Each structure stands twice: as structure tokens, then as C-alpha cells.
Amino acid sequence: MKNRLGCRTAKLLGGVAICLFSIPTLGGDEVTLEQIMAHPDWLGRQPQDPYWADDSASILYWRKRPGNEGRDLFEVSIRGGASRQIDFAEQASRDSPPGMLNNTRDHKAYIRNGDLFLKNLRTGGVRQLTRTDVTEAGPQILNGDPVRVSFRRDDVIYVRELVSGLEYQPAIVRYTEQPDSEEPDHLALQQARLLEVVRDKRAEREAALVREDAARAGDPTRSPKPIYLGKKWQYKASGLSPDGRRLLLVLRPVDDDRADEGRNTNRLDKYADFVTETGYVEIPEARPLVGTRPPTSDRLVLVNLESQTLIEVGFENLPGIIEDPLAVLKTAQGIEVDPEWERAVTMGKGSFAQPDLGGWAWSDDGSRLLVQLFASDHKDRWLALVNPESGDLQTILHERDPAWISTKFNEFGWLHNQQVLYYVSEASGYAQIYLSDLAQTRQLTTGDAEHFDVRPGPGERYLYYRSNADHPGVYEVYRYDLKKEKIERLTDLGGMNGYAVSPDGRHLLVIHSETTTPPELFVQRAKPGAPARPLTDTLSDAFKAIAWVEPMVVAVPSSHHSRVIYSRVYLPQVVSASDPGRAPAADGDSSVIARRPAIMFVHGAGYLQNSHLGWSGYFREFMFHTLLTRRGYVVMDMDYRASMGYGRDWRTAIYRRMGQPELEDLIDVVLAWAFMADLMVVS
């Protein structure tokens, strides 16, 4: 019997269910190595970076131009029909990718071609605010009147008042020492002691600074007094509060070439590039060698823009900050453990609410600041509230992993007028979604599945997310009804699915792919059980003409742990008996797959999933697998321990023993194939 994954199920070795897909017959054009390795344009140039039009009536997406790396903009109505290419002149008046909405959701600030725009979502009017040869970024509409839009230019925050047209810097930040702040050396002290003219010049300079400060304070048209942060720090990120009263600065230490025990700890490595346009060998710089750069902490600084004063955010009260998680290992190896250990902390990303700003989220009124921090040794993660008045941290979440904290499942943001926090955590062993009112925390999702890519819908009644709750290799779109407190599954397409909710919340854009087809765009009502309709079909006729091998996804029992190892298995295709131009199968029996030589493909990247039912990032290898099956080989592609999609314990199983678990899983899959071969009967 076939299930919703489109495969038959069978029991194997201890009752573990496996998925048996129908094995297609050969047909269409033959696949060649030249075709596989050709530029991927021939596949059809699939949709890229799709987004909703502001009126929720159509989808816009980019598509690569044939033969070059340029891209063209297309639009397709959610009612269906052919996509329409939008020329350059029309692009200037068309909707742009989502920017930042104001708190009343009637204006949107966004960046287009590196310039800043503001759109009135009620009237449709668009106002271009900048036209420069530098790139503006980080648009944000500030609360209150008059209407103000902030943005970044060359890592500097600017604010534009729409009514007056005034553009100003809310803070002047300089990454140098304050003038005359450095202690004079012996010669300078001697000069001031012996020469009256030197003393007079110094006194006049100091008096001029006092007069300048007084002028800035008394004249509201002047720029604020510069803030000096010292030459040991450089800009990393910044975020202006929605009320425009405070500025968060994230700083990192300036890279220097200090020596550590005779070696250069921050020196960049170099490599030779022999294939160059000039014909000469070039020597570019790369990152430092692994282990040569000592860990360093970020520095968080809050600037009160009204008083132009600084507040340092300290990390000393973070739970576990003074604990060395490697102390036991160091002691076992005879390495002295520093009793004054202080771990380096860095700002982490993860907020869908403010994707352009990084790992923090301001409340709408600017009274609360949520930050996400990570230990540089990758063992700890903290979500903490910052008191903007004092800089004190209140820890909301602290999690530690003895191996390493995942970099994928770290989303967070505000809900319900900034009274409730949502976040994703692997505390249960799998990525789950949580709600917290800062006094009590509630887990919304359960089970041995990954729940992630969380985004509040319009009106914040629903939390949308993706999950592989039905099958580890199938990612569907779900939502949590915050009012009814229940989970609803929205898509039922199988394969791999991404999503975007329409601005009016009524429809769902789905980016859907399967094992043999790259991503295409679908649309459906944002309701459980609603059918999904395809909007694009960009696959080329040449690609469609080839009978690509559809892999089985097999759950192989492990001899080393209680979990199963999910693997893609590509079987030799059966020759159609109705095709007189082709010879029969080598074993003379087209109904049973006999034992054949096998090739094991091992995906790279460590923490990556490839035995899923969507389009693989290894698309050339997928096509090559078909070529191998045409030669009579079986191809196996497994998600060994350390792969993504199977929970925290699976991905961290290789900690301090990399190579052994992967090899054990590979052997289990190869040995299991000997037993599976007799079960692989054509459906």
C-alpha cells in the first residue's frame, strides 16, 4: 500500500519500516557526463528569492538570464496564468522585497539598488529618499511624529525626517581615543614644563574644546558631541531603538598582530591563485589558520541619544560564564586550568523579526532589548533582556551543550506588543518552539522532529514554521494557533517546502521541490487541507525528457545505537520490455533487483541532510547517480551521524570521535543492502 510519501512500506530487520518507491523504466534521452557537468542553465533556471506583492495578489521572483549571471524580475498572479517579465523601467514602480514595517503597518521602508525608499501601503505611493553611489541598508521607521526613517550608510546610522527633509546622525561615533586623553611622554612633559608657549598652546586647545562642547549643547542645529570608543575597537553591528532614543553598538576587537609565545596569533594565511585574468600568480589572503586566533569577546554599548552618554553591557552575570566547560579535558591532558577563567562572548544572529539587524530585538516602545549571546567555545547560548537604563542583563534562557550549540535552531522574537517572547531551542533533544512571558515558559511543539523557520503571521494570531514531524526527510509548513492553542498542518505536498505568508495573511507561497525536480512556486489558502496550486514550471524540456532515477529513502537499523540510518538508495533502472531498442536487464529478470555492485556517496559539510525527499544541493551528483544506475550500479547516499534533521544527539554523536561513527554507519548501510536486495521488488 502506498502512503502519502508516494512509496510502499515494508518491514525490515526488527520491524523497521522502509520506503519502497516504484522503479521507473528507462525512457527519453540518455544522460551523459557532458550534460551533467554543463552549466546548470540547461535545467531551466528556477525561481529565485520570491516575495509577495504588497497587495497580496501576485508573487514576484527573480530568474537567472541564460548565458550570464544577470537576473530578471518576473511576476505571476496567484490566480494562475503565465509569468510576466518586468522590464527595468517598470521595476522602479513595482513592489520590492519585504523591508521594515512601522508599528501601525501602513508604511514600509525598504532598500532597492542600494537606495532607500518609503511606501505608503494605504495609498500605494512610493517616495525615494536617497540616490547615492554608496549602499544604504538597515531601513527602519521610527515611532512617533514627525515620520522618521533610519538607515545605515558606511556603518553609520542616519535618520531622515520626512516633513522637514532633515537628515542627521543621532550619534557621532569615533573609533579613536579622545583628544588629549593619552598620557604625555617624558619629552612632552618636559616641553610643557620648560616652554611657556607650549603651555599656552595646550591651554588654548583645551579651552577651544570647552567652547565647542558648549556651542553644541546650546545650539540645537549642531551635530552632537563625538563619542570616542578607543582605537582598540571596531564596528560590528548597530541597532537603533524604535523610539529613536537609544542606539545599540556591537563592537569587536581590532585585529592586531600581537605575538603569543613567538607566533603570530592573528596573521592571515595566504594562498597562491594561479588562474588569473592577468596571467600573473596572485597571493590573496585567507582566514587565520584554525586554532591560531585566540577567542575574543564582543563589546555591547548602549548610547543614550538624548544625553549622549554610554552604558556598557557586562557579561559577568551570565550563568556559567566563569565555568570552563573544557576543564575536565584540560586536567586529563595535564593542562593547567585557570581559576580566573573568563569566557569570550559574541553576539549571535537568529531574529526573524529583525533579520537585517542581527541577534537582538527591541520592543516597540524601546523600553526592552532582547539579545542573543554565544560563548566563543560554542558550548553555551543565552537569551537575555538588557535594561536600557543600567545595562544589566536578565537571563531568560541559558542552554549548554557538552558538544556544541547548533547554529541553525536559534530563532527568537517578540509577540503581543512585546509582552511575550518566542524562541527555538534544542533543550528537548530536538528543535522545539517555546513561548515565554518572562515569568513562565511554555513548550508549543513536541515529538522527535525539528521545528524551525518560525515567523509570526500578520496580526500575530499564528506562528508559522516548518517541520519534519511526518517523516525526517519531508518538510511541511505548519502553524500554531495562539488563540486556540493548537497546531495545524498547512501543506501536504511531500518533499521539501519553504514558505512565505501573504501580507494579508490569507495565502501561503510555497517553494516546493522533490527528489527529481528543483524548487518551483506554489500557492494555497493559508488554511489546513487547502490544495496547493503550481504557479511556475521552469524546468527545461531537455531535463524533463530524461528518466531520472527516483531514490528510495530507506531506514536502515544500526548495530551501534537504537536509531535508524536514513539513506537514499538509487537502483538500476529496469529496461522496458516494450522497448525493442534496448537489451533486457543483465540478470534476465526485470521484476526483481538482484545483487549488483554498489557505490557509496558520502555527503560533505558534516551537519547537512541529504537523504530527504526534496531537491538536493548535490544536484550534479544526483544526475551522476542516474548515469551510474544506467551502468548497472546501485548508489547509496546516507545521512550518517552528524547529519542534520535527526535531533541534537544525532548531530553531536561525532564529538571528539569524528570519523568513527560515520564509518560505523556506512558499514551498517552496506551490510544491510545485502539483506535488502531480495526485498526490492518492482511495485
N, C-alpha and C positions, 0 to 999 in steps of 0.2 A: 504494500500500500504506500502511495506517495504522500509525504507530509507537505507542509506549506513551504518548505525549502526546495521543493521540486525534486525530491530524491526518495528512493525506497530506503527503509530502515531494516537492518538485520542485526542479530546478536552475535557477538564475537568475544571469545576468551573471557569467561567470567561474567557474561551478561552485559558487557559494554555495548551500547548501540553505536553502529556506524552508519554513515550516509552513503548509499549506493546510487549514483546518478546513471541515467541512460548513457550508453556509449554511442556516439554518433557514427554514422558511416562516412567514408570518405566522399567528398564531393567538391565541386567548384575548383578554382585554380589551385595549383600546387604552391606551397610556401617554399621560399628559397632563403638561403642565408643572406644574399644580397638585399632582398626585400626586408628582412628582419632588421638589418643594420643600416638601412636607408634612413634619411631624415624622417622623423615621425610625422611630418606634414601629410604623408600619404594615408595616415589613419583617418584624417578628416578634420583635424583642428577643432577640438571640442570646446565648449563654452568655458570661459574663464571669468572669475571674480563677478558672479551675477549679483544683482541687487534689485530691490523693489523700487519702482517709481513712487513718488511721494503720494500719488492719488490711489495707490494700491491696484491700479487697473492693468499694469503691464510689468514685465521684467526686462531689465537692461543687462546686457552682458558683453564681454569682450571676446573677440575671436582673432587668433593669430592670422596674419596675412600669409598667403602661400609664398614661399621662397625667401622671406626675410623675417626679422624679429619684430617688425611693427605690428600693432594691433588696431582693429577696427571695432567700433561700438555698434551693437545690434539691439533691437527692441522686439519683443514678442508680446502680444496681448494674452492675458490669462484666459481669454475666451477661445484661444487657439488661432490657427492660421499661420501663414508664413512669417518668418522673422524679417525685419526690415533693417537694412544698414543705415546708420545715421551719419551723414557727412560732417566734415569738420565745422562748417558754418552753423549747422543745426545743433551740434554738440554744445555750443555756447549757451543755448537756451534750454537744454534738456536737464533732467534731474541727474544729480551726481551721487556718488556713493554716500551712504549714511555718514553724517557728521555728528555734531552735538546739538541736541535739542535744549531749549530753555525749559524751566520748570513748569511752564504752562503749556508746553508742547505746541506752540503756534509759530515758532521761528526755529530755523535750523542754520547753524554756521558750518561751513564745510570748506575744504581745500580743493581747488581744481587747477591743475597745471602749475602747482606751487603758489597759487594766489588765493586770497581769502574772499569768500562770498557769504552773503546772508540772504536767506529766502524766507519770505512771509508765507507760511503754509496755508493761511486762510485765503489770501488773495492770489497766491502764485507768483507774486513779484519777487524778482531777484536783484540784489544790489551787489556789485563788485566793489570790494573795499580796498584791495591792493592790486597793483600791476607792476611788479618789480622783477629784477633778474636774480633775486635770491629766493629761497624757498621758505614760505610761511608754513607753519604746522601747528598742531595742538589747538584748534579753534574751540572756543568756549563762550557761551553767552552768559554774562554775569546777571545776577538778580537785581531787581530794583530799577528805578528811573534815575537818570535817563538810560536808554538802552546802550549797553556797553558790550563790546566783543573783545575778548583777549586772544592772543595768539603768540607763538614763538617765532623769532627770526634770529638765526645765528645763535641759538641757545639763550636768547634774551627775551623776556616776557614784555609784550607791549599790550596796551589797551586802547581801543578806538571808541570814542563817544560818537554815536551816530548823529545826534541832533546838532552838536557843535562842530563835528568833524575833527575834534582834537584827538591827536594820537600822542600817548605819553608812556613813559616807563614807570610803573608803580614802585620799582626799586632799582637803584643803580648798584650793581654788584661788581666788585673788582677782586680778582684773584691775585692780589698783591698785598704786601704789607702796607699798613697805614703810613703816610708820610711822616718822617722823623720818629717812627716808632722803634727803629733799631738803635741799640746802644752804640754810641760813637766809640771808635777805637782810640788807642793811646794817642796817635798823632792828631786826631780831630779834637780830643780833649785839650791837648797842648796848644793847638791853634787858638781855641776859644779862650784859653787862659791868658795867652800872651798877646793876642791881637784884638784891639777894641773893634776894628772894622768887621772882624769875623763875628764877634758877639752881636754887633748891631744888625748885621745881615740876618743872623739867625732869629733875633727878636722880631724883626720886621716880617720875616716869613711866618712866624707863629701868629703874629697879630693879624696878618692877611687871612690866615685860615680861620681865625675867630670871626673876622668881619664877614667872610664868605658864609660861614655857618649861620650867622645872624641874618644875613640877607636871604638865604634860602628859607629860614624859618619864618621871616616876616613877609615874604613875597610869595603869594600862592601860585604865581605863574612860573616860578622857578622849578627846575627838576629837584628831586630830593637829594639829600646828602649821600655821597657814596658810602657803601658798606664794604669794608675791607675784610676779606676772609683769609688772607695769608697766601703765600706763594706755594705752600705745600699741598694745596687742594685745587681740584679742577672740577668743572661742571659735569654732572652725570645725567640729571633729570630735574624737572621742576613742575610744580602744580599749584595754580592759583585757586584759592577758595572761591566758591560760587558767589559769595558776597563781596569779593574783591578786597577783603580786609587783611588777609594773610597769604603768605607765599611759602610753600614748602620747597626747600632746596635739598637735593640729594647730591652729595659730593663724594668724590673718590680721591684717594691719594695720588699725587703727581708721580708718574713713573720716573724713577731715577736709576742711576747706575751704581747704587751702593754695593760694596763688596761684602760678602759673607764667607768668612774663612777662606779667603783667597779666590773666591769665584764670583763672577758677576751674576747676581740673582735675578735681575730684571732684563738682561740683554736679550734682544730679539734674535731669533735664529735666522739664518739666511739659506737660500737655495738657488741653484742655477736654472734659469729658464733658457733653453737652447732654441726653442721655436719662437722666434720673434719677427715682427714686421721689419725691423732694421737689418736683420741678419747678424747682429752682434749679440753675444751672450749677455743677458741681463741678470742681475743679482737682487731679486726682491727680498723684502723682509717678511718673516712669518712670525707666529706667536713664539713666546719663550718655550724652551724645552720643558716637557712635563716634569714637575717637581722642583724646578729651579726658582719659581717665583713664590715668595712667602705670602701667606694669606694676609689680606688687609681688610679693614672694616670700612664700610661706607660711613659717612657723617651726615646726619639729618639735622637741618637747621630750619626753624620757623622764623620768618620775618614778619613782625607786626608792621604793616604798611602805614598805619596811622602814626605810630610813634617812631617808626624806623629803628626798632630795637630787635635784637636777635635772641632767640631762645634755643638752646641746644637740647636735642632729644637724646637722652642717655639710654644705653642698653644694659646697665649694670643690674637692673631689677628683673630682667627676663629670666623665667625659670630655667634652670640648667645651664645658664650662661657661663658659670665658673667651673663646670664639670668637664673634664677631659674624657670624651667617650672612648678614646683610644688608650686610656691609662693602663688597662689590663694588658693590652698587647705590647705596649712600650715596656712595661715592667718585665714581661716574659722574655723580651729581647734584650734586657739589660740596659734599656734607655731610661735615663732619669726623668721622672715626672715632675714638672714644675708646679709647686704648691700654689703659686700666684698665677696659675693659668687663666688667661682671658681670651675667649674665643672671638674670632673675627666674625662680623655680622654684615650681611649685604641685603639691600633692598631687592625683593623679588617681584616678578610680574604675576598676573593672574586675574585681573579685574576685567570682566566683560563690560561693566558699567562705564569704565573709562579706559578703553583699550589703547588710546594714544598716550595716556599719561603714565602708565606703569602700575606698580604694585601698591597703589593707595586709592582711597575713595573718600572724598569729602562729603559730609552731609550737606543738604541743600542750603541750610542756613549758616554753614561754615563753623558751627559750634563743635562738630565732631570730625575727627580724622582717623580713618582706619588704615593701618599699614600692614604689609606682609613682609616678614623678615626671614632670612635663612642663615643658618650657620655656614661658614665657608667650608666646613668639613662635610657638609651635606647630610648631617645627622639630625638636625632639628629644624622645625618650622614654627613660626609664631605669627598669629594674627593678634594685633594689639590696637587699642584705642589710644590716641595721643590727646592729652589735654592741651589745647592750643595756648592756654594761659601760662602753664608751667612747664610744658614739655614732658610731663610724667607719662609713663606707659602703663596701661591697664591690660594685662594679657587676657584675651578672650579664648584663644586656642593655643595649646602647645602640644606638638606631637614630635616624637622621636622615633627614628627607625635605626636599629643597630647596623643595618647595611647602608641604605641611603634613601632620602626623601625623593619621591617622584617629582619630576619637573613638569609633568603633564596635568595632574589632577589637583590643581591649586587655585581654582576659581573662587571668587568671592564678590560680594557687593551688598548694597543696601536695598531694603524694601520698605513699603508702608511709611513713606515720609521719613525715612532714615531712623525708624524705631526698631527695625528687625534686620538682622544680618543673615544672608545665606552664604554657604561655603561648601566646598567639596573636600573630603578627607578620606584617606585610606585607613582610618583607625580601626575599622571592622575587618580589614584584610582586603577589601575591595573599595573602589571609589564610590562613596555614597554622598548623598546631598543632605545637608543639615540646615536647620533654622535656629537662630538664637535671638532672644530679646535682650541679651547681655546678662540676664539673670538665670535663664533656663534654656537648655538646648534640646532640640527635638530632631530625631533622625527621620527623614522623609522616605528614603528608599531602603530596600533590604535585598538580601539574596547574594548569591555568588556571581555577580555581574558588575560591569563597570558602568557608572552613571556619570556623565560629564557633559561638557559644552552647554552649560546652564545659562539661560538668558531669560530675564523677566519679560513677559509679553506686555503689550500696550494695556495700560490700566492696572497692571501688576496683579491681576487675579490669578494668572497662571505662571508657573515656572516651567519653561520648555527645556528639554535636554535630550541627549542621545544615550542609548543604552544597548548592550548586547545581552539583555535579560533572556531572550528567547533561545539564543544559540551564541556561543563565543565568537563565531565568525559572521554574525548578522547584526548590523547596527541599525535599529529603527529609531524613529522620533517619538518621544513621549512628552507628556506634560503633567505637572502636579497642580491640581485644583486647590488653591489655598483656601477657598471658601468652603468647599465640601470635604476637604482633606482626603483626597483620593487621587490615585494615579490613573491616567488614561493613555492608552497607546494610540497614536495618531496614524502612523504609516504601517503598511503591511505589504511591502514590496520585496522583502528579502534583500540579500546583497548588502551593499554599503550605502548609507544615506546621510547626507548633510542637510541643513535646513536654514531657512530664514523666514520669520513671521512677517506678514504684511503690516504696514503701518497702521491699518485699521483693525488688525487682529483677526480678520475673517478668513484669510487664506494662508497657506503654507507653501513656500517654494521648497522643493526637494531636489537635491543634487544626488541622483541615483546612478549607481554602477553595479555591474555584475562581473562574474569572473571572466567573461569573454567580451564584455562591452565596456568601453570607457564611460566616464560620467556624462549624463545628459540631464536636462532640466525637466522637472515635472511640477505640476501644481495640483493642490487639492484643498477642499474646505478644511479649516482648522477644527475638525470635529472627529471623534473616534468613528472608525468604519467608513469614512468618506473615501471614495475612489480617487486615485491619483491619475491625472491625465498627462501624457507626454507633451512637452512644448517644443522640444528641439530634436532633431535627428541629423547629426552632423557626421556620422560615420560614412566613410567613402565606400563606393561600390566595390572597389578593389579589396578593401578589408572584409566587407560582408560576403564576398564571393568565396572566401577561404573557410573551410570547415575546421575552425579552431577546436582543439580538444578541451572539453569542459571537465575540469578536475573533480574528482570525488573529494569530499572532506571526511577523513576517517579519524575516529577517536581510537588511538592505539593504547592499550594498557601498558603501564610502566612496571618494570621489575624492581624499581628503586623507591617508589613512593606510591601513594594512594590515588594520585591524579592520573588522568589520561593525557596523551600527547596528541594534539590535533595536527593532522598532516594533510596536505594536498597530494593526491595521487593521480598522475596522468597516465592513462592506459593506452596501449597501442590501439589505433582505430581499426575497427573491423571493416574489411572490404565488402562493399555491397555486392550481393550475388547478382543483382540486375545490371551491374556494370561490366560488360564483356571486355572492356579495355583494360581491366586490372586483374592481376593474379589473385587467387584465393589466399587467405591467411596462411602463414607459414606452418601452423600446426594442423592445418586442414579442417579446423572446426571453428566457425565464426560465432558460435553461441557461447563458448566458454573460453575465458582468457587463461591460457596455460602459463606455466612458469617461463619467464623471459628475463633477459639481462636488465638490470635496473641501474639508474643513475640517481644519486642523491644530490639535490641542490640545497645548499645551506645559505639562508639569507644572512646578510650582514647587519650592521648597525646595532647589534645587540638588542636593545629594547625597542623592538619593532615586531609587528604582527604581519605575517604574510599568508597564513593558512585561513584566510577569511573568504567570504563569498562575494567580495567586491573586486573591482579592478585593481590589479597590483601595481605598485610603484616600480616593480621589476617587470615592466611590460615587454621589454626585449627578451628577457629570459622566458616569460610566458610564451611568447611566439616561438622561441627556440625549443621549448618543450614540445610543441606540436611537431616541429621538424624531427625531433628525436623519436617521438611516437610513430612517425611515418617510417622510421628505420627499424621499428620493432622493439624499441626500448620502453621500459616503464620508468617514469620520472617521479620521484618522491621529494616533497618540499615540506619540511616540518617546522613547527613552532616549538623549538627546544626551550628548556628552562632559560629564563632571561627574556623571553619574548613578551610582548605587550598583549593585554586583553584578557589575562587569566588571573588577575589579582596580584597583590603585593608579594606574597610568598613565592609565587612562580617567577616573578621578575627579579627577586633578590636571591634566588637559590644559588646563584653563581658567586655570591660574595666571598672573596678570599679563596675561591677554588675554581676560578674561571678556567674553562676547558674541560673539566671532568664531567659536570652534569650534562653539558651539551653532547659530549661523546657518548655518555650512557644512554641518552635519549635517542641519539642517532642509531645506536646498535639495536635498541628495542624496536624501533620502527623497521629497520632492515630485517630483523628476525621475524617480526610479526608478519611481514609481507609473505614469507614462505608459507605461513598458515592461511593468509587471506586469499592467496591466489586462487584456490579452488572454490572460493565463495563468490568471486567476481563474475556473476552470470549476467549476461545482457538482459536488460529489462524488456 
